[in-house]
Amino acid sequence: MDETYRRWLNRVEYPFALREFDSGEGWMNYIDEGEGHAVVFVHGCMTWSFLFRRTVEALSATYRCIVPDHLGFGLSEKPQTAGYLPEDHVRRFEKFMASLGLDEVTLVVHDFGAPIALKWAAENPDQVRNIVILNSYLWDMQENPLAAKLALNYGHPLNQFYYRHIRATPSFVLPPLFADRYRVARPILRQYLHPFETHRDRIGLFSTVEGYRRDGDWFNAVGETVASLSDKRTLIIWGLKDPLHTEESLARMQQLFPEAQTVTFADTGRLLPEEKPEALTGELTWFLMNSELPGMSLVDQLGG
């Protein structure tokens, strides 16, 4: 584990036992709280397990909540010689899941975590009961104008140097992902940013953004495999003020999962677990408890 966390980690906000998994390429931090049916949360770019802390605190009273930090993110190690391609993350996630020995889990996937976890799910369908998708993608992001612009910018050698070596860079990228950046307390924002403080810390982040330009065929291939998951109960929850994963992205995700329930929040950006933790927890609880009502979300039951 990256031991520098002792300098900055807020143990009131993140009170969980710190657990480690040896991926063979570096130690990965993960949360494992509660008992019962296992709910595995898989974070995306610019975030780590801290994103799901409120949901874990609430759900772990009834369910077993597991949240790994990808290698190169959060409290996990950030080895400079490890692979950070999407397939490298999938390989490590597969080893992590195998180490837990779980059956019929619920996956809650977010952003870059979706192609990682759902690639594993398509290859291990018997181990998956439910799927919950938060603002994510399963296709070539170069088709998205903003993502293509980001990839082009970060493809320039000068910008690559700037992103990797200028400490302030993540603080420019993260706030716009919130619907209202000014509603996020500065100490909370710092908790998101601390794991990426040095240029060596940002190797995983940089590789993810670079992947918008490099790994489109791989993401498209994952999108084609999710048809094998059509029999899984699926819930899509989307913040509509996401500058990257827009309403067009939501419509595309609904095409991939035509039987999914959908819940949207008009006043929320990409980081919905931070912006609306109580609403997310309510939707997840309702979804997990009411398998006999596959067409009704909590919002539906409450009349919108």
Backbone bond lengths (Angstrom), bond angles and torsions (degrees), N, CA, C in turn:
res aa  C-N    CA-C-N  psi(-1)  N-CA   C-N-CA  omega(-1)  CA-C   N-CA-C  phi
1 M - - - 1.466 - - 1.529 109.50 -
2 D 1.312 115.77 148.72 1.456 121.40 176.09 1.529 108.57 -70.99
3 E 1.345 116.65 104.39 1.464 121.49 -173.08 1.526 113.43 -73.15
4 T 1.326 118.54 -8.61 1.465 119.41 179.58 1.522 112.09 -66.45
5 Y 1.344 116.63 -12.73 1.466 119.14 -179.18 1.525 112.15 -58.76
6 R 1.336 117.32 -26.44 1.467 120.36 -176.55 1.532 111.71 -59.79
7 R 1.324 117.26 -23.27 1.463 120.98 -178.69 1.521 112.56 -76.49
8 W 1.330 116.93 -27.11 1.466 117.66 -167.66 1.527 115.35 -134.28
9 L 1.320 119.02 -16.92 1.463 120.07 -172.57 1.524 111.14 -66.82
10 N 1.316 116.79 126.31 1.460 123.32 178.14 1.525 108.35 -83.77
11 R 1.332 116.39 105.10 1.466 120.41 -174.43 1.521 111.58 -79.02
12 V 1.313 118.26 -8.96 1.464 120.11 170.75 1.522 109.15 -76.31
13 E 1.321 116.54 -44.72 1.459 120.94 178.47 1.526 112.20 -73.77
14 Y 1.311 116.62 -29.17 1.470 121.84 -175.42 1.531 107.56 -129.89
15 P 1.352 117.02 75.75 1.460 120.86 -170.31 1.526 115.14 -86.66
16 F 1.310 117.66 7.67 1.456 121.83 -169.27 1.534 112.20 -77.99
17 A 1.338 114.56 153.19 1.461 119.71 171.54 1.524 108.86 -61.95
18 L 1.329 116.24 136.74 1.462 121.18 -179.45 1.521 108.78 -90.23
19 R 1.306 115.59 116.31 1.464 121.48 -178.06 1.520 109.20 -113.26
20 E 1.341 115.43 155.14 1.451 119.83 -176.89 1.524 111.24 -129.13
21 F 1.322 115.12 142.31 1.461 122.75 173.32 1.523 108.24 -123.75
22 D 1.334 115.73 129.70 1.462 120.60 178.33 1.520 109.00 -85.92
23 S 1.324 116.40 106.67 1.466 120.81 -177.82 1.519 112.55 -79.50
24 G 1.324 117.06 -7.89 1.453 120.83 -173.36 1.515 112.24 88.94
25 E 1.328 116.45 -13.89 1.469 121.87 177.64 1.524 111.09 -121.56
26 G 1.311 115.79 -7.26 1.455 121.84 -178.50 1.515 109.01 160.61
27 W 1.334 115.85 159.01 1.456 120.81 -179.53 1.520 110.44 -80.58
28 M 1.339 115.15 133.85 1.460 121.81 177.95 1.520 109.73 -109.08
29 N 1.317 116.54 129.40 1.459 122.16 173.97 1.523 109.73 -78.06
30 Y 1.337 116.60 146.92 1.464 119.09 171.85 1.522 110.99 -154.09
31 I 1.321 114.42 154.02 1.461 123.61 172.85 1.521 108.07 -93.89
32 D 1.326 117.07 140.11 1.469 122.18 173.68 1.525 106.57 -145.63
33 E 1.330 115.98 97.02 1.461 122.13 -173.35 1.524 110.55 -127.30
34 G 1.339 116.75 140.56 1.453 121.74 174.55 1.518 113.44 87.55
35 E 1.329 114.62 178.54 1.461 122.21 -180.00 1.519 109.07 -134.69
36 G 1.333 115.25 162.64 1.458 120.21 178.93 1.513 111.49 110.83
37 H 1.323 115.68 -158.44 1.464 120.82 178.73 1.527 109.77 -56.17
38 A 1.330 116.75 133.93 1.464 121.44 -174.57 1.524 111.61 -84.93
39 V 1.324 115.40 128.63 1.463 123.27 174.45 1.526 106.63 -115.27
40 V 1.326 116.18 118.08 1.464 121.72 -176.36 1.525 108.93 -107.57
41 F 1.319 116.76 118.44 1.461 123.42 -179.64 1.529 108.68 -97.85
42 V 1.334 116.24 134.47 1.468 120.34 -177.60 1.526 108.53 -126.48
43 H 1.316 116.45 110.83 1.471 121.81 -172.93 1.527 111.53 -79.20
44 G 1.333 114.51 168.81 1.453 121.13 -179.47 1.514 112.74 -113.81
45 C 1.331 115.40 -155.24 1.460 122.40 -175.74 1.532 110.94 -73.85
46 M 1.328 115.90 148.77 1.464 124.92 178.52 1.526 113.02 69.44
47 T 1.327 118.29 4.53 1.461 119.93 -179.17 1.525 109.71 -132.65
48 W 1.323 115.31 -176.41 1.467 122.30 175.38 1.520 106.79 -158.55
49 S 1.321 118.13 -168.84 1.463 120.82 -173.64 1.523 112.97 -59.20
50 F 1.313 117.98 -20.25 1.467 122.02 176.28 1.524 111.55 -54.18
51 L 1.325 117.51 -31.52 1.468 122.14 -178.56 1.523 111.95 -57.71
52 F 1.325 117.77 -33.73 1.464 121.71 -173.10 1.528 113.02 -100.84
53 R 1.325 118.16 11.91 1.455 120.28 -171.37 1.519 112.64 -60.14
54 R 1.345 118.76 -42.92 1.460 121.22 -177.97 1.525 110.92 -66.62
55 T 1.304 116.50 -41.29 1.461 120.34 179.36 1.520 110.70 -65.48
56 V 1.325 116.79 -41.07 1.464 120.19 178.34 1.522 110.68 -63.85
57 E 1.315 117.69 -43.33 1.464 120.49 179.79 1.521 110.93 -57.70
58 A 1.323 117.31 -38.82 1.466 121.06 -178.11 1.525 112.13 -79.74
59 L 1.322 117.18 -47.71 1.465 120.56 -173.75 1.521 113.35 -74.22
60 S 1.329 117.62 -25.65 1.464 119.47 -174.74 1.523 112.79 -69.04
61 A 1.319 117.82 -8.35 1.466 119.93 172.69 1.519 111.24 -69.05
62 T 1.328 116.90 -22.62 1.468 121.87 -175.54 1.522 112.90 -123.61
63 Y 1.311 116.93 -28.72 1.461 121.81 -174.24 1.525 110.46 -125.75
64 R 1.326 114.55 160.11 1.458 120.13 172.82 1.527 107.85 -86.58
65 C 1.300 117.63 117.47 1.466 122.89 -175.28 1.528 109.45 -108.40
66 I 1.319 115.71 123.85 1.461 122.51 -175.93 1.526 108.32 -124.83
67 V 1.331 116.34 128.43 1.467 120.41 -177.51 1.527 109.55 -138.56
68 P 1.323 118.84 102.63 1.463 119.66 175.63 1.520 111.91 -83.34
69 D 1.322 115.50 151.15 1.462 121.66 165.42 1.526 107.19 -94.58
70 H 1.330 117.60 124.10 1.456 119.56 174.71 1.526 109.70 -55.25
71 L 1.320 116.35 150.18 1.456 119.37 172.70 1.533 108.57 -57.92
72 G 1.324 116.09 134.00 1.461 120.07 -176.83 1.516 113.70 91.50
73 F 1.339 117.19 1.36 1.464 121.59 -177.08 1.529 109.46 -132.85
74 G 1.327 115.44 154.89 1.458 120.69 171.64 1.515 113.11 57.22
75 L 1.338 116.11 -133.31 1.456 122.11 -178.60 1.513 112.61 -89.79
76 S 1.327 117.77 -0.52 1.462 120.56 175.93 1.522 110.11 -71.74
77 E 1.325 115.03 159.61 1.459 119.28 176.72 1.526 110.59 -66.45
78 K 1.311 115.28 161.58 1.469 121.67 -178.08 1.526 109.45 -130.24
79 P 1.325 116.76 61.60 1.471 119.55 -177.25 1.519 111.65 -63.37
80 Q 1.321 115.83 137.94 1.461 120.52 -175.75 1.522 112.31 -76.64
81 T 1.327 117.39 -17.59 1.463 120.60 -177.28 1.528 112.96 -99.99
82 A 1.321 118.18 -2.21 1.472 120.83 -179.60 1.523 110.25 -75.52
83 G 1.336 115.76 160.59 1.455 120.80 174.61 1.519 110.32 -85.36
84 Y 1.322 117.05 138.99 1.462 121.59 179.82 1.521 112.07 -125.50
85 L 1.329 116.65 20.04 1.454 120.02 171.74 1.527 108.76 -70.08
86 P 1.336 118.55 159.17 1.467 119.53 179.14 1.521 113.02 -54.33
87 E 1.329 116.71 -41.15 1.462 118.87 -179.04 1.529 111.92 -66.61
88 D 1.334 117.38 -26.53 1.466 120.11 174.79 1.526 110.44 -67.52
89 H 1.323 116.35 -42.69 1.466 120.02 176.76 1.529 110.86 -63.91
90 V 1.328 117.43 -39.29 1.469 120.47 178.24 1.524 110.03 -62.60
91 R 1.321 116.85 -44.64 1.465 120.58 -179.56 1.527 110.94 -59.20
92 R 1.314 116.11 -43.67 1.471 118.93 179.80 1.524 111.29 -69.77
93 F 1.331 116.91 -37.58 1.464 119.59 177.93 1.526 110.30 -63.88
94 E 1.320 116.90 -39.31 1.467 120.37 177.87 1.525 110.69 -61.76
95 K 1.320 117.38 -43.65 1.463 120.90 178.39 1.526 110.65 -64.71
96 F 1.318 116.21 -39.92 1.462 120.56 178.70 1.523 110.75 -62.05
97 M 1.328 117.32 -47.80 1.458 120.68 -179.63 1.522 111.22 -64.16
98 A 1.318 116.83 -39.07 1.464 120.12 178.61 1.527 110.64 -62.58
99 S 1.319 117.16 -35.32 1.464 120.55 -179.26 1.523 112.01 -67.27
100 L 1.336 117.00 -25.14 1.467 121.20 -178.24 1.522 112.30 -83.56
101 G 1.337 117.29 -25.46 1.458 121.14 178.93 1.512 114.00 62.72
102 L 1.319 117.94 41.15 1.459 122.35 -175.76 1.522 111.79 -92.64
103 D 1.323 116.09 154.51 1.462 122.80 173.57 1.526 109.17 -123.28
104 E 1.316 116.31 141.50 1.464 123.48 171.71 1.528 112.47 51.22
105 V 1.293 116.46 60.36 1.459 121.11 -179.92 1.526 110.27 -83.53
106 T 1.311 115.26 162.75 1.462 121.85 165.43 1.519 107.45 -100.32
107 L 1.327 116.58 125.64 1.458 121.89 176.72 1.521 109.59 -96.85
108 V 1.318 116.94 130.71 1.464 122.69 171.94 1.524 105.89 -116.33
109 V 1.334 116.69 109.82 1.464 120.50 -170.65 1.523 110.49 -116.28
110 H 1.320 115.05 147.06 1.468 120.77 -174.88 1.522 109.83 -139.74
111 D 1.350 116.12 128.47 1.455 121.74 171.86 1.536 110.07 54.49
112 F 1.328 116.81 -127.21 1.462 122.96 -178.50 1.526 111.98 -60.92
113 G 1.335 117.43 -20.46 1.461 120.22 177.87 1.510 113.15 -68.66
114 A 1.342 117.65 -22.43 1.467 120.26 -178.03 1.520 112.58 -65.52
115 P 1.339 119.95 -54.22 1.461 117.97 178.98 1.522 113.31 -62.78
116 I 1.324 117.45 -31.66 1.465 119.64 177.90 1.525 110.57 -65.30
117 A 1.332 116.52 -54.98 1.464 120.70 -174.68 1.524 112.44 -71.99
118 L 1.334 117.90 -37.49 1.464 119.58 -176.50 1.519 111.87 -77.32
119 K 1.326 118.05 -24.27 1.472 119.86 169.93 1.520 108.94 -62.87
120 W 1.328 116.49 -45.39 1.465 120.67 176.38 1.524 110.34 -62.86
121 A 1.322 117.87 -42.86 1.464 121.52 -178.18 1.523 111.55 -61.93
122 A 1.330 117.14 -41.47 1.465 120.49 179.86 1.522 111.35 -63.89
123 E 1.322 116.45 -28.32 1.460 120.81 179.35 1.524 112.05 -89.71
124 N 1.335 117.16 -13.51 1.470 122.06 -179.09 1.528 110.04 -135.33
125 P 1.327 118.19 55.55 1.475 119.92 -172.48 1.520 113.94 -62.46
126 D 1.327 117.69 -27.88 1.463 119.87 -179.13 1.525 112.44 -69.32
127 Q 1.319 117.00 -14.28 1.457 120.73 -179.16 1.526 112.80 -95.69
128 V 1.333 116.14 4.28 1.466 120.58 -175.81 1.523 109.95 -121.20
129 R 1.331 117.06 128.38 1.463 122.00 176.00 1.524 111.27 -101.00
130 N 1.326 116.86 -48.23 1.466 121.95 -176.05 1.523 110.06 -133.51
131 I 1.333 115.31 157.29 1.462 121.65 176.62 1.525 108.78 -132.20
132 V 1.318 115.99 132.40 1.466 122.04 173.61 1.526 107.26 -122.74
133 I 1.330 116.42 126.47 1.464 122.01 -175.52 1.523 109.48 -116.15
134 L 1.322 116.30 120.31 1.459 122.76 174.19 1.530 108.12 -106.87
135 N 1.304 118.10 145.22 1.469 124.46 -178.06 1.534 113.68 -4.95
136 S 1.321 116.09 97.37 1.455 122.10 -170.77 1.518 110.90 -143.78
137 Y 1.324 115.25 -178.52 1.464 120.60 175.61 1.522 109.82 -147.15
138 L 1.338 115.10 151.02 1.467 123.00 177.91 1.523 109.07 -140.23
139 W 1.314 116.80 43.91 1.460 121.99 -176.44 1.528 108.73 -158.90
140 D 1.323 115.02 173.15 1.458 122.21 179.30 1.526 109.71 -64.19
141 M 1.310 116.83 114.26 1.458 119.97 -177.33 1.528 112.88 -74.33
142 Q 1.314 117.76 -9.37 1.464 119.81 174.91 1.520 111.13 -65.26
143 E 1.339 116.84 -18.72 1.459 120.50 176.29 1.526 111.57 -73.14
144 N 1.329 116.28 -14.95 1.460 121.76 177.78 1.528 108.51 -91.58
145 P 1.339 119.60 122.18 1.471 121.11 -175.14 1.524 113.73 -55.57
146 L 1.342 117.37 -42.13 1.459 119.57 -178.69 1.522 110.83 -68.39
147 A 1.343 116.67 -43.19 1.463 119.90 178.85 1.522 110.96 -63.75
148 A 1.336 116.43 -40.05 1.463 120.22 178.43 1.528 110.67 -62.43
149 K 1.334 116.03 -38.87 1.468 120.12 178.38 1.526 110.68 -66.02
150 L 1.340 116.38 -42.89 1.458 120.20 177.55 1.520 110.97 -60.47
151 A 1.341 115.61 -45.18 1.460 120.06 -179.02 1.521 110.98 -62.67
152 L 1.337 116.01 -40.47 1.464 120.13 178.89 1.523 110.73 -65.04
153 N 1.324 115.67 -43.94 1.466 119.64 179.94 1.521 111.56 -61.89
154 Y 1.343 115.59 -45.92 1.456 118.68 -176.89 1.521 112.42 -78.44
155 G 1.325 116.73 -9.39 1.452 119.58 174.85 1.516 112.78 -78.16
156 H 1.327 117.04 -16.22 1.464 121.20 179.64 1.533 109.10 -76.51
157 P 1.326 118.20 132.07 1.474 120.32 -176.64 1.522 113.90 -55.03
158 L 1.341 117.25 -38.15 1.461 119.48 -179.80 1.521 110.83 -65.23
159 N 1.334 116.75 -41.90 1.462 120.07 179.02 1.522 111.51 -69.65
160 Q 1.330 116.64 -34.16 1.461 119.42 175.51 1.526 110.18 -60.08
161 F 1.317 115.65 -45.12 1.466 119.68 178.49 1.527 110.26 -62.26
162 Y 1.329 116.57 -44.57 1.463 121.35 -178.73 1.525 110.42 -60.57
163 Y 1.334 116.66 -46.62 1.458 120.35 -176.27 1.520 111.20 -64.91
164 R 1.327 116.25 -42.58 1.453 119.23 -177.18 1.529 112.64 -75.42
165 H 1.339 119.10 -30.42 1.454 120.52 -167.27 1.524 114.86 -111.53
166 I 1.326 118.62 -15.99 1.465 119.84 179.56 1.524 109.12 -93.96
167 R 1.308 116.24 118.23 1.464 122.02 -172.06 1.525 112.74 -58.66
168 A 1.337 117.48 -33.49 1.462 120.90 -173.43 1.523 113.52 -75.11
169 T 1.334 117.82 -12.29 1.462 119.95 -170.40 1.526 113.96 -54.10
170 P 1.341 121.28 -50.78 1.467 119.14 179.72 1.521 113.54 -58.78
171 S 1.335 117.05 -30.24 1.466 119.29 179.99 1.519 111.75 -70.79
172 F 1.342 117.59 -17.18 1.459 120.65 173.24 1.524 111.04 -81.78
173 V 1.332 116.11 -31.64 1.465 121.10 -171.27 1.521 112.22 -85.68
174 L 1.329 118.17 -39.09 1.463 120.95 -172.11 1.529 114.68 -72.00
175 P 1.332 121.28 -49.11 1.473 119.97 -174.02 1.521 115.48 -53.73
176 P 1.345 120.87 -39.15 1.468 118.92 -179.89 1.526 114.37 -63.80
177 L 1.331 117.73 -11.94 1.459 119.78 179.23 1.523 112.01 -75.90
178 F 1.326 117.24 -16.82 1.461 121.51 175.75 1.527 109.47 -86.05
179 A 1.324 116.21 146.65 1.465 119.54 176.43 1.521 110.53 -61.80
180 D 1.333 116.26 -38.48 1.464 121.39 176.99 1.523 107.32 -136.53
181 R 1.312 115.66 97.51 1.461 120.28 -175.53 1.518 112.75 -61.52
182 Y 1.327 117.46 -23.72 1.460 120.65 -175.48 1.526 112.28 -80.73
183 R 1.320 116.71 -8.29 1.467 119.66 177.41 1.521 111.56 -88.58
184 V 1.317 117.09 -7.37 1.462 121.04 179.04 1.524 108.49 -92.50
185 A 1.317 116.45 119.04 1.463 120.43 -178.25 1.524 110.35 -60.37
186 R 1.306 115.99 140.90 1.464 120.49 -177.41 1.537 112.49 -57.41
187 P 1.353 119.75 -41.57 1.467 118.55 177.84 1.531 112.94 -61.33
188 I 1.341 117.34 -33.72 1.464 120.23 177.40 1.522 110.09 -69.41
189 L 1.318 116.72 -43.84 1.462 120.32 178.14 1.522 110.63 -58.68
190 R 1.316 116.50 -39.20 1.469 119.88 179.77 1.524 111.67 -64.12
191 Q 1.340 117.48 -32.92 1.463 119.81 177.60 1.534 111.10 -63.65
192 Y 1.314 116.81 -36.47 1.465 119.90 175.98 1.527 111.71 -67.13
193 L 1.330 116.90 -35.16 1.461 121.18 -170.69 1.524 113.95 -88.88
194 H 1.331 117.98 -27.16 1.461 120.73 -174.20 1.530 113.92 -55.17
195 P 1.339 120.18 -38.81 1.467 118.32 -178.39 1.526 114.05 -63.84
196 F 1.334 117.87 -11.55 1.462 121.56 -175.58 1.535 110.58 -117.98
197 E 1.326 115.29 38.25 1.460 120.49 -169.13 1.527 113.14 -74.96
198 T 1.319 118.50 -39.32 1.463 121.29 -177.24 1.522 110.55 -106.07
199 H 1.329 115.73 166.43 1.462 118.87 -179.44 1.519 111.14 -63.44
200 R 1.325 118.28 -31.34 1.468 120.83 177.45 1.525 110.86 -70.18
201 D 1.318 116.50 -31.16 1.464 120.55 178.79 1.526 112.13 -67.64
202 R 1.324 117.89 -23.15 1.459 121.18 -171.04 1.523 113.60 -93.81
203 I 1.316 118.06 12.18 1.454 119.86 -177.04 1.527 111.68 -64.12
204 G 1.338 117.72 -40.81 1.462 120.24 178.90 1.516 112.12 -68.52
205 L 1.325 116.55 -42.31 1.461 121.09 178.23 1.522 111.28 -60.61
206 F 1.313 116.31 -47.84 1.455 120.15 -177.53 1.523 110.77 -61.74
207 S 1.319 116.76 -41.88 1.462 120.22 -179.68 1.517 111.42 -63.18
208 T 1.342 117.33 -35.68 1.462 120.57 179.57 1.521 111.16 -65.63
209 V 1.327 116.92 -47.05 1.463 120.21 178.75 1.525 110.56 -64.68
210 E 1.317 115.95 -40.49 1.459 120.57 178.01 1.527 110.96 -61.30
211 G 1.339 115.88 -29.56 1.457 120.54 -179.86 1.512 114.21 -64.14
212 Y 1.339 117.87 -23.27 1.464 119.64 174.86 1.529 110.52 -56.45
213 R 1.326 115.98 -35.15 1.461 121.25 -178.56 1.526 112.08 -88.49
214 R 1.324 116.30 -29.30 1.455 121.06 -166.16 1.521 114.10 -100.10
215 D 1.339 118.09 -33.14 1.463 120.79 -163.89 1.522 114.37 -113.50
216 G 1.335 117.86 23.72 1.462 120.96 -176.08 1.511 114.19 -57.25
217 D 1.331 117.70 -41.76 1.469 120.43 -179.26 1.524 110.65 -63.02
218 W 1.323 115.94 -37.68 1.466 119.43 179.83 1.527 110.31 -65.56
219 F 1.319 117.47 -44.46 1.466 120.46 179.64 1.529 110.97 -64.32
220 N 1.319 117.46 -40.78 1.470 120.14 177.11 1.522 111.03 -60.84
221 A 1.323 116.75 -40.61 1.464 120.66 -179.85 1.523 110.92 -63.86
222 V 1.338 116.80 -39.19 1.466 119.56 176.82 1.520 110.00 -63.68
223 G 1.337 117.00 -42.33 1.458 120.31 178.49 1.512 112.81 -58.46
224 E 1.323 116.63 -33.01 1.462 120.19 179.46 1.523 111.91 -74.28
225 T 1.329 117.37 -26.31 1.465 119.83 -177.15 1.518 113.31 -79.85
226 V 1.342 118.03 -18.79 1.466 118.82 -173.31 1.524 112.39 -71.26
227 A 1.327 117.84 -10.47 1.467 119.48 174.96 1.520 110.71 -58.57
228 S 1.328 116.69 -27.22 1.464 120.51 179.13 1.521 112.14 -70.71
229 L 1.332 117.30 -8.80 1.464 121.32 -179.85 1.522 112.18 -102.58
230 S 1.317 116.98 14.10 1.468 120.98 -173.98 1.522 113.04 -64.49
231 D 1.333 117.56 -19.89 1.460 119.99 -179.90 1.532 112.39 -86.18
232 K 1.314 117.79 -2.46 1.463 121.11 -179.62 1.530 110.41 -87.06
233 R 1.333 116.25 137.02 1.462 119.09 173.80 1.521 108.23 -62.08
234 T 1.323 115.38 128.58 1.465 119.77 -173.32 1.521 110.29 -132.20
235 L 1.310 114.60 136.95 1.462 122.51 176.28 1.524 108.26 -124.32
236 I 1.322 116.90 127.67 1.460 122.51 174.91 1.527 108.37 -106.42
237 I 1.324 116.67 125.50 1.462 122.03 177.59 1.523 107.25 -122.58
238 W 1.335 116.90 125.41 1.468 119.90 -168.72 1.526 111.42 -135.43
239 G 1.324 115.13 129.94 1.456 120.97 169.01 1.516 109.25 -87.70
240 L 1.316 117.48 123.14 1.465 121.49 -170.11 1.524 113.82 -82.65
241 K 1.330 118.06 -4.91 1.466 120.02 177.66 1.530 112.01 -102.38
242 D 1.297 115.83 30.34 1.461 122.09 176.24 1.526 108.15 -82.32
243 P 1.336 119.21 119.31 1.462 119.82 -177.21 1.518 114.11 -69.81
244 L 1.329 117.23 -18.55 1.464 120.61 -178.11 1.523 112.15 -105.17
245 H 1.332 116.58 -50.88 1.467 121.40 178.64 1.531 107.47 -94.14
246 T 1.306 115.38 85.24 1.462 123.54 -170.60 1.527 111.64 -84.09
247 E 1.339 115.95 -174.21 1.464 120.07 175.89 1.525 111.19 -63.34
248 E 1.314 117.74 -30.34 1.469 120.16 174.33 1.523 110.45 -63.75
249 S 1.323 116.37 -38.30 1.461 120.33 176.39 1.520 110.95 -65.45
250 L 1.323 116.37 -40.37 1.464 120.44 176.19 1.521 110.59 -58.69
251 A 1.326 117.27 -46.88 1.464 120.69 -179.97 1.525 110.96 -60.64
252 R 1.309 115.94 -38.00 1.465 119.29 179.32 1.528 110.95 -68.00
253 M 1.331 116.86 -38.96 1.464 119.95 177.51 1.525 110.20 -65.41
254 Q 1.313 117.58 -38.12 1.465 120.96 177.78 1.523 111.57 -64.43
255 Q 1.318 117.52 -31.91 1.462 120.24 175.64 1.521 111.28 -67.09
256 L 1.332 116.52 -35.59 1.460 120.05 178.20 1.523 111.69 -72.65
257 F 1.338 116.92 -28.68 1.470 122.39 -179.61 1.526 108.32 -126.95
258 P 1.332 117.89 72.25 1.472 121.00 -171.80 1.520 114.22 -65.52
259 E 1.327 118.59 -20.58 1.462 121.41 -179.60 1.525 112.38 -94.00
260 A 1.305 117.35 1.87 1.467 120.40 -175.23 1.520 112.06 -71.89
261 Q 1.316 115.74 145.47 1.463 121.08 164.44 1.531 107.47 -73.00
262 T 1.321 116.59 151.42 1.464 120.15 178.23 1.521 110.03 -133.21
263 V 1.312 115.61 133.99 1.460 122.92 173.85 1.525 107.25 -126.60
264 T 1.319 117.51 129.76 1.462 120.63 179.32 1.526 110.61 -120.62
265 F 1.329 114.57 152.61 1.464 121.98 176.05 1.521 107.84 -126.30
266 A 1.322 116.06 113.45 1.464 121.33 -173.57 1.520 112.87 -69.69
267 D 1.327 117.40 -23.90 1.462 120.90 -173.87 1.521 112.70 -108.60
268 T 1.327 116.78 26.60 1.462 121.45 -175.52 1.522 110.13 -129.07
269 G 1.332 116.68 143.29 1.454 121.86 177.50 1.511 111.87 -93.16
270 R 1.324 115.53 -148.14 1.464 119.08 -175.78 1.519 112.84 -73.83
271 L 1.327 117.80 -30.04 1.459 120.45 -172.63 1.521 110.81 -93.70
272 L 1.308 115.17 57.85 1.458 122.97 -175.98 1.528 112.79 -56.55
273 P 1.344 120.76 -39.84 1.463 119.01 179.06 1.525 113.59 -60.90
274 E 1.318 117.37 -26.11 1.464 121.17 176.10 1.515 111.38 -85.71
275 E 1.321 116.88 -37.87 1.457 121.54 -174.52 1.525 112.78 -80.30
276 K 1.323 117.45 -35.06 1.474 121.14 -178.74 1.532 110.04 -137.87
277 P 1.324 117.89 63.89 1.463 119.35 -176.79 1.520 113.79 -64.01
278 E 1.341 117.29 -37.71 1.467 119.18 -179.19 1.523 110.94 -67.80
279 A 1.331 116.68 -41.75 1.466 120.04 179.34 1.520 110.88 -64.87
280 L 1.330 116.69 -42.15 1.464 119.84 178.41 1.518 110.79 -63.28
281 T 1.327 116.79 -44.70 1.462 120.19 179.34 1.521 110.83 -61.20
282 G 1.326 117.13 -41.02 1.459 120.42 178.12 1.514 112.31 -61.82
283 E 1.323 117.11 -44.41 1.462 120.58 179.55 1.523 111.37 -65.04
284 L 1.322 116.96 -42.43 1.462 119.95 179.24 1.523 111.16 -64.82
285 T 1.317 116.46 -43.07 1.464 119.95 179.73 1.521 110.75 -61.68
286 W 1.323 116.16 -45.97 1.465 120.50 179.15 1.526 110.90 -61.31
287 F 1.308 116.78 -45.12 1.463 122.43 -179.17 1.524 110.94 -61.75
288 L 1.323 116.98 -43.57 1.459 120.78 -177.90 1.522 112.16 -71.69
289 M 1.325 117.04 -32.28 1.461 120.97 -176.21 1.518 113.33 -84.51
290 N 1.336 118.04 -22.17 1.459 120.80 -168.58 1.521 112.62 -120.15
291 S 1.302 115.79 57.63 1.464 119.93 179.07 1.517 111.78 -65.35
292 E 1.330 117.64 -20.03 1.465 120.42 179.80 1.525 112.08 -80.70
293 L 1.344 117.42 -6.33 1.464 121.41 179.05 1.527 109.26 -122.26
294 P 1.335 117.70 64.08 1.457 120.24 -171.06 1.512 114.67 -63.81
295 G 1.331 119.17 -17.69 1.459 120.00 -176.72 1.507 114.66 -98.46
296 M 1.325 118.38 2.31 1.459 120.60 -172.91 1.525 110.56 -119.43
297 S 1.325 116.27 117.45 1.454 120.69 172.70 1.523 108.99 -87.10
298 L 1.336 115.91 170.87 1.462 119.64 176.70 1.522 110.43 -62.54
299 V 1.328 117.34 -39.65 1.461 120.78 177.09 1.520 110.64 -60.46
300 D 1.348 117.12 -41.28 1.464 120.52 177.01 1.522 110.66 -59.85
301 Q 1.341 115.97 -45.94 1.456 120.37 -176.88 1.530 111.84 -63.65
302 L 1.331 115.84 -32.49 1.463 120.23 -178.62 1.520 112.50 -89.74
303 G 1.327 115.54 6.14 1.453 119.54 176.55 1.503 114.48 80.22
304 G 1.361 116.86 33.19 1.459 121.01 176.72 1.491 113.30 84.02
